[in-house]
Amino acid sequence: MFNFTGKLLSLTAASLMATTAFVAAEPSAELIAAAKAEGMLTTIALPNDWCGYGNVIAGFKAKYPEITVNELNPDAGSADEIEAIKANKDNKGPQAPDVIDVGLAFGPSAKAEGLLQPYKVSTWDEIPDNIKDPEGYWYGDYYGVMSFLVNKDLVANTPADWSDLLKPEYAGQVALAGPPLTSNQAILGILAAGLSTGAASGKDAGEAGLKFFADLNKAGNFVPTVGKAGTLAQGSTPILITWDYNALSGRDTLNGNPPVEIVVPKSGVLAGVYLQAISAYAPHPNAAKLWMEYLYSDEGQLGWLKGYCHPARFNAMSAAGKIPQELLDNLPPAESYEKAYFPTIEEVDANKSAVSGGWDSVVGATVQ
């Protein structure tokens, strides 16, 4: 569907198309029985309106009604998920997450800290090699691009690019969709802003992004509030920097009240991949594995696509004719993604270090 151009150093259309052979992959009867015997799956940081997770979780429950899904802290960020594993290493109770869904930079570091256990799903070969750990400790699940969600009742002129956000007409209107020290979405929003200045992806773009937000804050345009569809509708965060799939979901939730516009900026078009992993200390390891099998099945992948996310197996499923046309029609125009840049894990990690180490001193705004 997408014709990615430009310099893509990580996830590329070519690598996504590398595997197109399909098999009817199903979890084993033994795994299903073991998961049902455990009777519970504990997730964390999965808002129902994020990437269609509400329907995805409902689909899992319908398929395996014997397993209770215990949803922890839906609004947590990637760093919070990692801390939840650390804090519950010796806890087999309901506060210990079995599985996590985190930004690209958090997978390798969590593996290095011994917080994850390996598992390769039945459709493993159809997950592109450059977004999965070869040993199976973590694997990409879906991706989107950074966008602006704009309340048209309050914003007369929709910003077309990052530099527009600095204009006086946007005073007190621009917000991130998460705290920049813990939210992968916010951290990569800063990287995207840095890329728009022409800075090289990684540390340089992270530092350029910090300067951009410092300027935005000094201009009085930055709102130090975690933005959501609700705060956008209320008028406290009329312009929200967020993943395209969250913007599209927000548009559906608001249903014209207020009317909104979604913009993929002209420059700094950043694509972001999220990862799945199983906690090394999961109280319900078999339920966790069965959850992964569901997420990477055709049904699970289409569930994410219904939530406007591009799942990891997107191109392979498309080549096999497994994606209904109506789902493709619901996605933004392909042209919006032609400049999308997929940073490498190293670049994402370097940006994360720059942002976490410099936000307080460079920008100085505490986002709550």
TIMISE-569924 format. One record per residue (C-alpha): residue number from 1; residue in three letters; x, y, z. Coordinates in pm, 1 decimal, always signed. Example, Ala and Ser with C-alpha at 12.3 -4.5 7.8 and 13.67 -1.06 7.14 Angstrom:
2
+-----+---------+----------+----------+----------+
| num | residuo |       px |       py |       pz |
+-----+---------+----------+----------+----------+
|   1 |     ALA |  +1230.0 |   -450.0 |   +780.0 |
|   2 |     SER |  +1367.0 |   -106.0 |   +714.0 |
+-----+---------+----------+----------+----------+
// end
This chain:
368
+-----+---------+----------+----------+----------+
| num | residuo |       px |       py |       pz |
+-----+---------+----------+----------+----------+
|   1 |     MET |     +0.0 |     +0.0 |     +0.0 |
|   2 |     PHE |   +273.1 |   +240.2 |    +89.5 |
|   3 |     ASN |   +547.4 |   +359.2 |   -138.0 |
|   4 |     PHE |   +809.7 |   +458.3 |   +117.2 |
|   5 |     THR |  +1073.5 |   +685.6 |    -27.1 |
|   6 |     GLY |  +1375.4 |   +848.9 |   +125.2 |
|   7 |     LYS |  +1630.7 |   +697.8 |   +358.0 |
|   8 |     LEU |  +1470.3 |   +425.2 |   +567.2 |
|   9 |     LEU |  +1730.1 |   +274.2 |   +795.8 |
|  10 |     SER |  +1510.6 |    +31.7 |   +985.0 |
|  11 |     LEU |  +1167.0 |    -83.5 |   +875.6 |
|  12 |     THR |  +1128.7 |    -66.7 |   +498.1 |
|  13 |     ALA |   +865.4 |   -170.7 |   +251.5 |
|  14 |     ALA |  +1118.4 |   -408.3 |   +100.7 |
|  15 |     SER |  +1181.5 |   -587.2 |   +427.6 |
|  16 |     LEU |   +811.0 |   -598.8 |   +503.2 |
|  17 |     MET |   +752.4 |   -768.3 |   +170.7 |
|  18 |     ALA |  +1032.0 |  -1016.3 |   +224.8 |
|  19 |     THR |   +803.9 |  -1293.2 |   +349.1 |
|  20 |     THR |   +472.8 |  -1352.6 |   +175.5 |
|  21 |     ALA |   +416.3 |  -1725.7 |   +223.6 |
|  22 |     PHE |   +126.0 |  -1795.0 |   +453.8 |
|  23 |     VAL |    +32.3 |  -2095.6 |   +662.6 |
|  24 |     ALA |   -264.5 |  -2160.6 |   +886.8 |
|  25 |     ALA |    -83.6 |  -2100.7 |  +1213.2 |
|  26 |     GLU |   -269.4 |  -2197.6 |  +1527.1 |
|  27 |     PRO |   -151.8 |  -2229.0 |  +1887.9 |
|  28 |     SER |   -109.0 |  -2583.8 |  +2008.3 |
|  29 |     ALA |   -380.9 |  -2761.6 |  +2204.8 |
|  30 |     GLU |   -129.0 |  -2799.5 |  +2486.9 |
|  31 |     LEU |    -68.2 |  -2425.0 |  +2507.6 |
|  32 |     ILE |   -439.7 |  -2348.2 |  +2501.0 |
|  33 |     ALA |   -504.3 |  -2598.9 |  +2780.1 |
|  34 |     ALA |   -218.1 |  -2462.4 |  +2991.6 |
|  35 |     ALA |   -336.9 |  -2104.6 |  +2945.2 |
|  36 |     LYS |   -694.3 |  -2195.0 |  +3037.4 |
|  37 |     ALA |   -562.7 |  -2369.1 |  +3349.1 |
|  38 |     GLU |   -390.6 |  -2044.5 |  +3454.8 |
|  39 |     GLY |   -720.4 |  -1865.2 |  +3400.6 |
|  40 |     MET |   -589.4 |  -1508.2 |  +3383.4 |
|  41 |     LEU |   -386.5 |  -1269.4 |  +3170.2 |
|  42 |     THR |   -259.2 |   -940.5 |  +3313.2 |
|  43 |     THR |   -199.2 |   -661.8 |  +3061.7 |
|  44 |     ILE |    -81.0 |   -306.7 |  +3125.1 |
|  45 |     ALA |    -96.3 |    +27.7 |  +2942.3 |
|  46 |     LEU |   -356.4 |    -73.9 |  +2683.6 |
|  47 |     PRO |   -617.8 |   +202.1 |  +2648.1 |
|  48 |     ASN |   -925.2 |    +66.8 |  +2469.0 |
|  49 |     ASP |   -908.4 |   +349.8 |  +2216.1 |
|  50 |     TRP |   -539.1 |   +290.2 |  +2135.1 |
|  51 |     CYS |   -487.3 |    +96.0 |  +1813.0 |
|  52 |     GLY |   -825.1 |    -73.7 |  +1849.0 |
|  53 |     TYR |   -721.5 |   -251.8 |  +2167.6 |
|  54 |     GLY |  -1075.6 |   -248.5 |  +2307.6 |
|  55 |     ASN |  -1196.2 |   -472.3 |  +2027.9 |
|  56 |     VAL |   -874.9 |   -675.1 |  +2025.2 |
|  57 |     ILE |   -913.9 |   -758.3 |  +2394.7 |
|  58 |     ALA |  -1281.9 |   -835.4 |  +2339.2 |
|  59 |     GLY |  -1185.3 |  -1071.7 |  +2057.1 |
|  60 |     PHE |   -940.1 |  -1256.7 |  +2281.0 |
|  61 |     LYS |  -1201.7 |  -1286.2 |  +2556.6 |
|  62 |     ALA |  -1457.6 |  -1420.2 |  +2310.9 |
|  63 |     LYS |  -1215.2 |  -1681.8 |  +2179.9 |
|  64 |     TYR |  -1091.5 |  -1784.1 |  +2525.2 |
|  65 |     PRO |  -1372.2 |  -1706.3 |  +2773.4 |
|  66 |     GLU |  -1202.4 |  -1920.1 |  +3037.5 |
|  67 |     ILE |   -925.0 |  -1660.1 |  +3068.0 |
|  68 |     THR |   -994.4 |  -1339.9 |  +3261.4 |
|  69 |     VAL |   -814.0 |  -1033.4 |  +3124.9 |
|  70 |     ASN |   -688.7 |   -815.9 |  +3411.1 |
|  71 |     GLU |   -614.3 |   -469.4 |  +3267.6 |
|  72 |     LEU |   -365.8 |   -262.9 |  +3470.2 |
|  73 |     ASN |   -325.4 |   +115.9 |  +3437.9 |
|  74 |     PRO |   -444.6 |   +171.3 |  +3078.5 |
|  75 |     ASP |   -289.7 |   +519.7 |  +3064.9 |
|  76 |     ALA |    +63.0 |   +413.6 |  +3166.6 |
|  77 |     GLY |   +364.9 |   +485.8 |  +2945.4 |
|  78 |     SER |   +635.3 |   +249.6 |  +2824.7 |
|  79 |     ALA |   +870.2 |   +334.6 |  +3112.9 |
|  80 |     ASP |   +586.5 |   +266.8 |  +3359.3 |
|  81 |     GLU |   +541.5 |    -79.6 |  +3210.5 |
|  82 |     ILE |   +907.8 |   -162.3 |  +3261.8 |
|  83 |     GLU |   +893.0 |    -34.1 |  +3619.4 |
|  84 |     ALA |   +585.9 |   -249.8 |  +3683.5 |
|  85 |     ILE |   +784.8 |   -560.5 |  +3590.3 |
|  86 |     LYS |  +1072.4 |   -456.3 |  +3815.7 |
|  87 |     ALA |   +845.9 |   -372.5 |  +4108.3 |
|  88 |     ASN |   +663.6 |   -705.2 |  +4091.1 |
|  89 |     LYS |   +945.2 |   -952.1 |  +4035.3 |
|  90 |     ASP |   +849.8 |  -1143.9 |  +4349.3 |
|  91 |     ASN |   +478.4 |  -1076.3 |  +4324.5 |
|  92 |     LYS |   +254.8 |  -1334.3 |  +4159.1 |
|  93 |     GLY |    -57.8 |  -1131.2 |  +4234.2 |
|  94 |     PRO |   -276.8 |   -918.5 |  +4008.1 |
|  95 |     GLN |    -36.1 |   -620.7 |  +4001.2 |
|  96 |     ALA |   +232.4 |   -815.2 |  +3812.0 |
|  97 |     PRO |   +202.9 |   -770.6 |  +3433.3 |
|  98 |     ASP |   +236.6 |  -1078.0 |  +3212.7 |
|  99 |     VAL |   +286.9 |   -884.4 |  +2890.0 |
| 100 |     ILE |   +393.9 |   -539.6 |  +2778.4 |
| 101 |     ASP |   +346.9 |   -322.0 |  +2468.8 |
| 102 |     VAL |   +629.0 |    -66.7 |  +2457.6 |
| 103 |     GLY |   +816.0 |   +168.0 |  +2226.8 |
| 104 |     LEU |  +1105.0 |    +41.6 |  +2016.2 |
| 105 |     ALA |  +1377.5 |   +170.0 |  +2249.6 |
| 106 |     PHE |  +1240.2 |    -20.5 |  +2547.7 |
| 107 |     GLY |  +1265.8 |   -375.0 |  +2409.1 |
| 108 |     PRO |  +1643.4 |   -417.4 |  +2385.0 |
| 109 |     SER |  +1703.1 |   -242.8 |  +2718.5 |
| 110 |     ALA |  +1443.4 |   -460.1 |  +2894.7 |
| 111 |     LYS |  +1605.9 |   -770.5 |  +2748.0 |
| 112 |     ALA |  +1947.6 |   -652.9 |  +2864.8 |
| 113 |     GLU |  +1811.1 |   -611.3 |  +3217.6 |
| 114 |     GLY |  +1676.1 |   -966.8 |  +3219.0 |
| 115 |     LEU |  +1314.0 |   -853.3 |  +3238.4 |
| 116 |     LEU |  +1182.1 |  -1050.0 |  +2940.0 |
| 117 |     GLN |  +1143.5 |  -1414.5 |  +2841.3 |
| 118 |     PRO |  +1166.2 |  -1537.9 |  +2481.3 |
| 119 |     TYR |   +876.1 |  -1674.9 |  +2280.4 |
| 120 |     LYS |   +832.1 |  -1706.5 |  +1905.2 |
| 121 |     VAL |   +475.2 |  -1701.1 |  +1778.0 |
| 122 |     SER |   +353.8 |  -1934.7 |  +1503.0 |
| 123 |     THR |   +366.8 |  -1651.5 |  +1247.4 |
| 124 |     TRP |   +720.0 |  -1553.6 |  +1350.8 |
| 125 |     ASP |   +863.8 |  -1575.5 |   +999.7 |
| 126 |     GLU |   +621.2 |  -1307.9 |   +878.8 |
| 127 |     ILE |   +742.4 |  -1046.1 |  +1127.3 |
| 128 |     PRO |  +1018.5 |   -845.6 |   +953.7 |
| 129 |     ASP |  +1362.9 |   -937.6 |  +1082.8 |
| 130 |     ASN |  +1461.8 |   -578.2 |  +1156.8 |
| 131 |     ILE |  +1180.2 |   -526.5 |  +1407.9 |
| 132 |     LYS |  +1226.2 |   -841.7 |  +1613.4 |
| 133 |     ASP |  +1487.4 |   -981.8 |  +1845.5 |
| 134 |     PRO |  +1638.1 |  -1290.7 |  +1676.2 |
| 135 |     GLU |  +1605.4 |  -1486.1 |  +1999.8 |
| 136 |     GLY |  +1239.2 |  -1395.1 |  +2043.0 |
| 137 |     TYR |  +1261.9 |  -1166.3 |  +2346.9 |
| 138 |     TRP |  +1064.4 |   -887.7 |  +2173.9 |
| 139 |     TYR |   +894.9 |   -830.0 |  +1839.1 |
| 140 |     GLY |   +731.9 |   -540.0 |  +1656.5 |
| 141 |     ASP |   +355.0 |   -532.2 |  +1659.4 |
| 142 |     TYR |   +234.4 |   -220.3 |  +1472.7 |
| 143 |     TYR |   +339.5 |   +122.8 |  +1356.0 |
| 144 |     GLY |   +203.3 |   +465.8 |  +1267.6 |
| 145 |     VAL |   +329.1 |   +818.9 |  +1201.0 |
| 146 |     MET |   +333.8 |  +1130.4 |  +1418.3 |
| 147 |     SER |    +52.7 |  +1372.6 |  +1339.6 |
| 148 |     PHE |   -137.8 |  +1677.1 |  +1463.6 |
| 149 |     LEU |   -496.2 |  +1642.0 |  +1586.7 |
| 150 |     VAL |   -661.6 |  +1984.6 |  +1567.4 |
| 151 |     ASN |   -982.1 |  +2120.4 |  +1723.4 |
| 152 |     LYS |  -1134.0 |  +2320.3 |  +1438.0 |
| 153 |     ASP |  -1375.2 |  +2505.2 |  +1664.1 |
| 154 |     LEU |  -1077.2 |  +2675.5 |  +1827.3 |
| 155 |     VAL |   -805.3 |  +2668.9 |  +1561.0 |
| 156 |     ALA |   -893.2 |  +2868.8 |  +1251.1 |
| 157 |     ASN |   -576.1 |  +2794.5 |  +1053.7 |
| 158 |     THR |   -464.7 |  +2433.6 |  +1074.1 |
| 159 |     PRO |    -84.8 |  +2405.8 |  +1113.0 |
| 160 |     ALA |    +70.4 |  +2224.5 |   +818.3 |
| 161 |     ASP |   +419.1 |  +2169.7 |   +960.3 |
| 162 |     TRP |   +616.9 |  +2173.9 |  +1283.0 |
| 163 |     SER |   +749.1 |  +2526.3 |  +1227.2 |
| 164 |     ASP |   +391.0 |  +2655.7 |  +1212.5 |
| 165 |     LEU |   +339.3 |  +2559.7 |  +1576.3 |
| 166 |     LEU |   +570.6 |  +2845.3 |  +1678.8 |
| 167 |     LYS |   +336.4 |  +3109.9 |  +1535.1 |
| 168 |     PRO |   +173.3 |  +3351.4 |  +1784.9 |
| 169 |     GLU |   -174.7 |  +3244.5 |  +1676.0 |
| 170 |     TYR |   -120.5 |  +2909.3 |  +1849.7 |
| 171 |     ALA |    -55.1 |  +3056.0 |  +2194.9 |
| 172 |     GLY |   -156.8 |  +2813.4 |  +2471.1 |
| 173 |     GLN |   -271.7 |  +2546.6 |  +2225.7 |
| 174 |     VAL |     -0.3 |  +2283.1 |  +2160.0 |
| 175 |     ALA |    +35.6 |  +1969.8 |  +2374.3 |
| 176 |     LEU |   +209.6 |  +1633.8 |  +2375.1 |
| 177 |     ALA |     +8.7 |  +1314.1 |  +2423.1 |
| 178 |     GLY |   +214.1 |  +1197.7 |  +2719.8 |
| 179 |     PRO |   +484.6 |  +1295.7 |  +2971.3 |
| 180 |     PRO |   +815.3 |  +1335.5 |  +2783.4 |
| 181 |     LEU |  +1012.1 |  +1142.0 |  +3044.8 |
| 182 |     THR |   +798.8 |   +825.8 |  +3042.3 |
| 183 |     SER |   +579.2 |   +822.6 |  +2730.6 |
| 184 |     ASN |   +725.9 |   +674.0 |  +2413.2 |
| 185 |     GLN |   +469.9 |   +870.7 |  +2210.8 |
| 186 |     ALA |   +589.0 |  +1199.5 |  +2361.5 |
| 187 |     ILE |   +957.7 |  +1109.6 |  +2338.5 |
| 188 |     LEU |   +921.5 |  +1034.6 |  +1968.2 |
| 189 |     GLY |   +714.2 |  +1349.6 |  +1917.4 |
| 190 |     ILE |  +1024.9 |  +1538.9 |  +2024.0 |
| 191 |     LEU |  +1238.5 |  +1337.4 |  +1781.7 |
| 192 |     ALA |   +996.6 |  +1421.4 |  +1498.9 |
| 193 |     ALA |  +1019.2 |  +1792.4 |  +1581.1 |
| 194 |     GLY |  +1397.9 |  +1765.4 |  +1573.0 |
| 195 |     LEU |  +1395.4 |  +1586.0 |  +1238.9 |
| 196 |     SER |  +1186.3 |  +1868.8 |  +1094.2 |
| 197 |     THR |  +1478.5 |  +2108.8 |  +1154.4 |
| 198 |     GLY |  +1706.4 |  +1897.8 |   +936.8 |
| 199 |     ALA |  +1895.8 |  +1740.8 |  +1227.6 |
| 200 |     ALA |  +2021.3 |  +1385.5 |  +1188.1 |
| 201 |     SER |  +1806.8 |  +1118.3 |  +1351.6 |
| 202 |     GLY |  +1922.2 |  +1016.1 |  +1698.1 |
| 203 |     LYS |  +2105.0 |  +1233.5 |  +1949.3 |
| 204 |     ASP |  +2122.6 |  +1538.3 |  +1720.1 |
| 205 |     ALA |  +1751.9 |  +1534.1 |  +1639.9 |
| 206 |     GLY |  +1669.3 |  +1472.4 |  +2006.8 |
| 207 |     GLU |  +1865.0 |  +1782.4 |  +2106.7 |
| 208 |     ALA |  +1711.2 |  +1982.8 |  +1820.2 |
| 209 |     GLY |  +1369.2 |  +1866.2 |  +1932.1 |
| 210 |     LEU |  +1436.6 |  +1981.9 |  +2285.9 |
| 211 |     LYS |  +1534.5 |  +2324.6 |  +2153.6 |
| 212 |     PHE |  +1215.0 |  +2332.6 |  +1947.4 |
| 213 |     PHE |  +1000.8 |  +2261.6 |  +2253.3 |
| 214 |     ALA |  +1200.3 |  +2511.7 |  +2458.6 |
| 215 |     ASP |  +1117.4 |  +2774.2 |  +2194.4 |
| 216 |     LEU |   +755.8 |  +2658.3 |  +2190.4 |
| 217 |     ASN |   +742.4 |  +2692.5 |  +2568.5 |
| 218 |     LYS |   +906.8 |  +3037.0 |  +2568.4 |
| 219 |     ALA |   +658.8 |  +3153.3 |  +2305.8 |
| 220 |     GLY |   +372.8 |  +3050.9 |  +2536.2 |
| 221 |     ASN |   +238.6 |  +2801.9 |  +2283.3 |
| 222 |     PHE |   +322.4 |  +2482.2 |  +2472.9 |
| 223 |     VAL |    +62.2 |  +2348.2 |  +2716.3 |
| 224 |     PRO |   +222.7 |  +2131.9 |  +2991.8 |
| 225 |     THR |    -75.9 |  +1898.4 |  +3006.0 |
| 226 |     VAL |    -99.1 |  +1542.0 |  +2876.9 |
| 227 |     GLY |   -332.7 |  +1581.5 |  +2582.1 |
| 228 |     LYS |   -616.3 |  +1342.8 |  +2495.5 |
| 229 |     ALA |   -931.2 |  +1358.6 |  +2285.9 |
| 230 |     GLY |  -1117.0 |  +1478.7 |  +2593.7 |
| 231 |     THR |   -881.1 |  +1766.9 |  +2670.2 |
| 232 |     LEU |   -881.9 |  +1862.1 |  +2302.4 |
| 233 |     ALA |  -1261.7 |  +1873.9 |  +2304.5 |
| 234 |     GLN |  -1264.5 |  +2075.7 |  +2627.3 |
| 235 |     GLY |  -1030.4 |  +2329.4 |  +2470.5 |
| 236 |     SER |   -734.4 |  +2294.2 |  +2707.5 |
| 237 |     THR |   -517.7 |  +2126.7 |  +2439.1 |
| 238 |     PRO |   -658.0 |  +2232.6 |  +2098.6 |
| 239 |     ILE |   -357.3 |  +2101.0 |  +1903.5 |
| 240 |     LEU |   -235.1 |  +1756.1 |  +2001.1 |
| 241 |     ILE |    +88.6 |  +1590.4 |  +1883.4 |
| 242 |     THR |     -1.6 |  +1222.7 |  +1862.2 |
| 243 |     TRP |    +24.4 |   +905.9 |  +1654.9 |
| 244 |     ASP |   -201.9 |   +907.0 |  +1349.8 |
| 245 |     TYR |   -398.1 |   +605.8 |  +1474.6 |
| 246 |     ASN |   -472.6 |   +778.6 |  +1802.8 |
| 247 |     ALA |   -577.6 |  +1091.0 |  +1613.2 |
| 248 |     LEU |   -810.3 |   +887.2 |  +1391.1 |
| 249 |     SER |   -954.6 |   +706.0 |  +1691.6 |
| 250 |     GLY |  -1001.9 |  +1041.0 |  +1866.6 |
| 251 |     ARG |  -1184.5 |  +1172.8 |  +1561.8 |
| 252 |     ASP |  -1421.9 |   +877.1 |  +1575.7 |
| 253 |     THR |  -1477.5 |   +917.8 |  +1950.0 |
| 254 |     LEU |  -1553.5 |  +1290.0 |  +1919.1 |
| 255 |     ASN |  -1785.9 |  +1222.7 |  +1624.0 |
| 256 |     GLY |  -1788.2 |  +1583.3 |  +1502.7 |
| 257 |     ASN |  -1815.9 |  +1746.0 |  +1846.2 |
| 258 |     PRO |  -1593.4 |  +1933.0 |  +1799.4 |
| 259 |     PRO |  -1496.1 |  +1894.7 |  +1433.7 |
| 260 |     VAL |  -1130.7 |  +1802.8 |  +1400.4 |
| 261 |     GLU |   -862.2 |  +1789.9 |  +1135.1 |
| 262 |     ILE |   -573.5 |  +1543.2 |  +1124.5 |
| 263 |     VAL |   -246.9 |  +1652.7 |   +967.4 |
| 264 |     VAL |    +65.9 |  +1455.5 |   +885.3 |
| 265 |     PRO |   +325.9 |  +1737.3 |   +887.4 |
| 266 |     LYS |   +516.2 |  +1822.9 |   +572.5 |
| 267 |     SER |   +854.4 |  +1759.6 |   +736.2 |
| 268 |     GLY |   +970.9 |  +1547.5 |  +1025.4 |
| 269 |     VAL |   +736.6 |  +1264.2 |   +923.1 |
| 270 |     LEU |   +832.5 |  +1007.5 |  +1182.7 |
| 271 |     ALA |   +714.2 |   +647.9 |  +1183.2 |
| 272 |     GLY |   +714.6 |   +466.0 |  +1515.1 |
| 273 |     VAL |   +712.8 |    +93.0 |  +1583.3 |
| 274 |     TYR |   +585.4 |    -56.0 |  +1908.1 |
| 275 |     LEU |   +687.8 |   -392.2 |  +2049.0 |
| 276 |     GLN |   +531.1 |   -686.0 |  +2233.3 |
| 277 |     ALA |   +712.9 |   -887.2 |  +2498.3 |
| 278 |     ILE |   +645.4 |  -1129.4 |  +2782.4 |
| 279 |     SER |   +769.4 |  -1054.4 |  +3131.5 |
| 280 |     ALA |  +1040.2 |  -1285.2 |  +3261.9 |
| 281 |     TYR |   +839.3 |  -1291.1 |  +3584.9 |
| 282 |     ALA |   +495.0 |  -1340.8 |  +3428.3 |
| 283 |     PRO |   +256.4 |  -1509.6 |  +3674.8 |
| 284 |     HIS |    +64.5 |  -1651.1 |  +3377.1 |
| 285 |     PRO |   +330.7 |  -1735.7 |  +3115.2 |
| 286 |     ASN |   +110.5 |  -1966.3 |  +2908.7 |
| 287 |     ALA |   -173.5 |  -1715.9 |  +2892.3 |
| 288 |     ALA |    +88.3 |  -1460.5 |  +2787.0 |
| 289 |     LYS |   +205.1 |  -1685.3 |  +2503.2 |
| 290 |     LEU |   -153.2 |  -1750.4 |  +2393.1 |
| 291 |     TRP |   -215.0 |  -1373.0 |  +2393.2 |
| 292 |     MET |    +85.1 |  -1328.4 |  +2164.0 |
| 293 |     GLU |    -44.4 |  -1601.3 |  +1933.6 |
| 294 |     TYR |   -375.7 |  -1417.6 |  +1912.1 |
| 295 |     LEU |   -217.0 |  -1078.1 |  +1846.4 |
| 296 |     TYR |     -6.9 |  -1213.8 |  +1561.0 |
| 297 |     SER |   -284.5 |  -1423.7 |  +1408.2 |
| 298 |     ASP |   -478.9 |  -1289.7 |  +1110.6 |
| 299 |     GLU |   -763.7 |  -1197.8 |  +1345.1 |
| 300 |     GLY |   -540.1 |  -1006.2 |  +1584.5 |
| 301 |     GLN |   -353.9 |   -824.4 |  +1309.5 |
| 302 |     LEU |   -680.1 |   -716.3 |  +1145.0 |
| 303 |     GLY |   -801.3 |   -600.2 |  +1487.0 |
| 304 |     TRP |   -513.3 |   -353.9 |  +1504.6 |
| 305 |     LEU |   -574.9 |   -246.6 |  +1146.9 |
| 306 |     LYS |   -936.9 |   -169.4 |  +1235.0 |
| 307 |     GLY |   -787.6 |    +61.2 |  +1498.3 |
| 308 |     TYR |   -592.1 |   +241.8 |  +1220.1 |
| 309 |     CYS |   -255.0 |    +83.9 |  +1305.9 |
| 310 |     HIS |    -40.1 |    -87.4 |  +1046.4 |
| 311 |     PRO |    +31.2 |   -432.9 |  +1194.6 |
| 312 |     ALA |   +368.3 |   -601.2 |  +1160.0 |
| 313 |     ARG |   +236.8 |   -854.6 |   +907.2 |
| 314 |     PHE |    +59.7 |   -585.9 |   +700.5 |
| 315 |     ASN |   +240.7 |   -624.0 |   +368.3 |
| 316 |     ALA |   +253.2 |  -1002.6 |   +379.8 |
| 317 |     MET |   -118.2 |  -1023.9 |   +459.6 |
| 318 |     SER |   -192.8 |   -770.5 |   +186.2 |
| 319 |     ALA |     +3.6 |   -973.7 |    -68.8 |
| 320 |     ALA |   -196.3 |  -1281.7 |    +32.7 |
| 321 |     GLY |   -527.9 |  -1099.1 |    -11.9 |
| 322 |     LYS |   -614.9 |  -1122.5 |   +355.7 |
| 323 |     ILE |   -698.8 |   -754.9 |   +417.2 |
| 324 |     PRO |  -1055.8 |   -643.2 |   +339.1 |
| 325 |     GLN |  -1068.9 |   -344.8 |   +105.8 |
| 326 |     GLU |  -1290.2 |   -148.2 |   +344.0 |
| 327 |     LEU |  -1012.2 |   -151.6 |   +602.6 |
| 328 |     LEU |   -766.6 |    -17.7 |   +347.9 |
| 329 |     ASP |  -1014.6 |   +251.9 |   +251.2 |
| 330 |     ASN |  -1034.6 |   +370.3 |   +613.2 |
| 331 |     LEU |   -662.9 |   +451.6 |   +627.1 |
| 332 |     PRO |   -518.5 |   +795.3 |   +544.9 |
| 333 |     PRO |   -396.0 |   +849.7 |   +187.6 |
| 334 |     ALA |    -70.7 |   +671.8 |   +109.6 |
| 335 |     GLU |    +81.3 |  +1001.8 |     -2.7 |
| 336 |     SER |    +83.9 |  +1118.9 |   +358.5 |
| 337 |     TYR |   +337.3 |   +848.0 |   +438.5 |
| 338 |     GLU |   +574.1 |   +878.9 |   +144.5 |
| 339 |     LYS |   +827.9 |  +1076.6 |   +348.2 |
| 340 |     ALA |   +795.3 |   +855.7 |   +656.3 |
| 341 |     TYR |  +1126.7 |   +793.3 |   +829.9 |
| 342 |     PHE |  +1175.4 |   +475.2 |  +1033.5 |
| 343 |     PRO |  +1459.0 |   +535.2 |  +1280.9 |
| 344 |     THR |  +1684.7 |   +251.0 |  +1382.9 |
| 345 |     ILE |  +1679.0 |   +114.0 |  +1734.7 |
| 346 |     GLU |  +2011.5 |   +288.9 |  +1796.6 |
| 347 |     GLU |  +1869.0 |   +623.7 |  +1684.0 |
| 348 |     VAL |  +1554.8 |   +580.6 |  +1892.7 |
| 349 |     ASP |  +1766.8 |   +493.0 |  +2196.1 |
| 350 |     ALA |  +1999.5 |   +791.4 |  +2142.5 |
| 351 |     ASN |  +1699.0 |  +1023.2 |  +2114.5 |
| 352 |     LYS |  +1546.3 |   +876.8 |  +2429.6 |
| 353 |     SER |  +1869.0 |   +941.6 |  +2621.9 |
| 354 |     ALA |  +1889.6 |  +1298.9 |  +2493.4 |
| 355 |     VAL |  +1527.4 |  +1373.2 |  +2581.9 |
| 356 |     SER |  +1527.6 |  +1212.3 |  +2925.9 |
| 357 |     GLY |  +1856.9 |  +1377.4 |  +3013.2 |
| 358 |     GLY |  +1773.8 |  +1721.7 |  +2877.5 |
| 359 |     TRP |  +1401.9 |  +1794.4 |  +2904.7 |
| 360 |     ASP |  +1410.9 |  +1944.9 |  +3252.2 |
| 361 |     SER |  +1715.8 |  +2163.5 |  +3189.1 |
| 362 |     VAL |  +1640.5 |  +2265.8 |  +2829.0 |
| 363 |     VAL |  +1260.9 |  +2292.3 |  +2821.7 |
| 364 |     GLY |  +1184.6 |  +2315.3 |  +3190.7 |
| 365 |     ALA |   +811.8 |  +2240.4 |  +3165.8 |
| 366 |     THR |   +665.6 |  +1969.4 |  +3386.9 |
| 367 |     VAL |   +397.3 |  +1786.4 |  +3189.9 |
| 368 |     GLN |   +112.1 |  +1650.3 |  +3399.9 |
+-----+---------+----------+----------+----------+
// end
